[in-house]
Amino acid sequence: MRAPLIGILSGAQPHASGRFLDQITSACVRIYGARHAADFPRLLVCAEPALGNADPSGEPAAPAAIEGLRALDAAKVDFIALACDSFQADQHRLKTEVRVPILDTVSMAIAQMAGPSRRVALVATRATIESGVFQRALAAAGHCCVESAMQDIVDALLAAARDPSQEERCLALWQQVFHAGEVAGADTTLLASFELCASARRHGLADRVVDSEACLASATVQRWLLAYS
């Protein structure tokens, strides 16, 4: 039997591909105890560094994203994980471009929040917030996305997270983000930016957030196991 092949479409930051692959590896170890090289999935990564933020205004999906998806489809991957923030707003249109199933960050993160209704502080780039894609999906799943005055703090946090010399400032900004969520009445903090997910893990904050990158990685491994069965 041919081992299933996972396609991964990543975006504008080349190091982000490696970080997501690390999350895939960690998920394999955690979910089914992978230890040896042969225990891990076959992966085919297509990185499209030309991609910027998806346009929520109704314009066609980014040509580079479509080209990347079609390249993975032509390579006969069994399914594709959209491992980039830039795809979030345009996920539904992108899914129509290829024959194979696509796992997206929005659906996979919210699937991990199954259970009682939650009051969610959404922490994301300004473009993702303005697209409304997470807010709509949260509402459809029975959760409430709280209004909070944190976007300027999140913007500053994103800038600090990109600068290795700003680690102390970064941690202070994280505390401001959590405080803003608490003031708004949130009981859950959902990170909808892979860059912020990496920052939260680096600062030991993983137990305080829903990490959308880790959710997508776990869902990718679980889908691979299903394809293998």
N, C-alpha and C positions, 0 to 999 in steps of 0.2 A: 504493500500500500504506500502510495506517495504521501510523504509527510506534508501537512497543510503549510502553505506559504503565506505569511503575513505581509501585507503591504503597508508601509508607513509613509504618509505624505507630511513632510515638515516644511517650515517656512523660512522667514526672513533671517533668523539668527542661526548660523551654522552650528554653534555649540549646543543649541537647543536639541538637535537630533541626538547627540551623544547623551544628553541628560535624560531624554525620554527612553533611550535604550537601557540606561541604568535602571530606570523605574521598571521596565519590562523584566530585566534580570531579577530585581528584588521581588517582583510579584511572582515569578516562577519559583523562587526559593520559598517564599511564604505560602503560596497556594498549594504546591504539590511536591515541595522538598527537592527541587532540582539541585544536583551537585556536580555532575560531570558535563563535559561539553556536549555530549550527545543528548543530554536531557533537555536542552533549550530549543526554542522554536527556530524554524527557518524564517529569516526576515529579509525583506527587500525594501530599502529606504530610498525615497526620492525627495531630495531637498531642493526647494525652489526659493533661492535667496532673493529673487526679485519681488516676492510677494510683500504687499503692504497690508493695511487693514482692509477687510472686506467692506464693500460699500452697501449700507443698508437702504439706500434710496431707491432701489429697484433696477439699477444698472446690471448688465450681465455679470456673472461671476468672473473673477479675475482670470484672464486667459492662461496665465502661468499655472494656476491651480487646476484648471481643466486639463491642460496639457500633462501635468504631473499625474493626475488621476488616470488619464487614458494610457499613459506609459505603464503604470502599474497594472492596469486592466489587461493590456496587451501582453504583459509578462506572466499572465495567468495566476495572479495572486488569488487566494481564496476569499479574502476580505481586506478592507483598508481601514486603518486608524488615521483620523485627521488630527495630527499632533502639532497644532499651531493655533494660537489665539486668533489669527487673522481669518480663519475659516468659520468662526462661530456664527457670525451674522448671516452667512450665506450657505449654511449647511444643507438646507432643504433643496436648493437648486443644485448644489454640487452632487447630491445623491442621485440626481436624474441623469448624470453624465456618463455613468458606467453601469455595467451589468452586475457587478459584485456588491455585496453588502458593505456599507460604510458605518463605522462606529465614530460618533462625534462626541466631543467633550461635554456639550450641554446635556444630552440625554444620559450619558454614562454617569456624570456627577450627580444628577438628580435621582437616578435609579439607586445610587448608593444611600440616598436619604429617605428611602422607603420607611414608612411608619407614621407615627403621629404628625399632625400638622406642625410645622415649625415657623418661627419668625426669623427670617434670614437677613443678615447683613451681607450684601453682595459687594465683594472687593474685587475690582476689575479695572481695566484701562477705561479711560473716558469714552473711547469709541465703542467698547463693548457695552457699557452702561447705556449710551445713547441709542444703540441698536435695539434695546429692549428684549433681546432674544432670551436671556436668562430669566428676566422678569415674567415673560409670558409662559415659559416652561415651568417655572416655579408655581405660578398661579394654577396652571392646568393640573399640576400634581397635588394641589391642595395646600400649598405653602404660601406664606405671606412674605413678600420682600419689603422690609421696613425702609422708610425714608430716613436717611441720616446725612448729616452735614460733614461727610468725610472725604469727598472726592479730591479736594485740594491736598489733604493729607496723603491720600493714596498716590496722587501724582508725584508728590515729594518723595514718597517711599520708593516708587519705581525708579526715580532718578538716583536715590541713594543706593538702592540695591545693585545698580550697575557700576558702582564705584567702590572698589575694595577698601579704599581708605575711609569709607563712611559707615563702617560697621556699627559703631556706637550710636550714631545718629539714626541708622536704620532700625536698630532695636527700640530706640525711643519712639520712633514713628509708629512702629508696630503697636506699642502700648497705647498710643493715641488712637489708632484704628480700633483696637478692641474697646477702648473707653467710649468712643463715638457709637459703636454698635450697641453697647450696654445701655447708654443713655437713650437710644432709639427703641429699646425694648427687645433687641434681638436675643435669641437663645442659641443661634447657630451662625457661624461665620463661614461663608462659602467663597473660596478663592477661585476666581474665574480667569486668572492670568498665570500661565506656566512660570513666568519669571518670578512672580510673587510666591508661587508654590515652592520654588527652589529656595527663595529667601527664607520662608517660614521654616522649612526643614533645616536650613543651615543654622538658624537661631534657636532650634529646639522647640518650635511652636507647633509641631505637627498635631499634637493632641488637642489643640485648641481650634482647629479649622477642619473644614472639608476641603481636601486637596484635589482639585479637578484633574491635575496631571496624573496623580497616583490612581484616581478613580478610572481614568481612561486606560492606564496601563493594566490595572487589574482586570477590567472588562475585556481587554485585548487578549490577555492570557486565558481567561475563562472561555472566550469564544474559540480560541485555538484548541483548547482541550475538547470542546464540544465537536469541533470539526474533525478531531482525531478519533473520536469515539465511534 
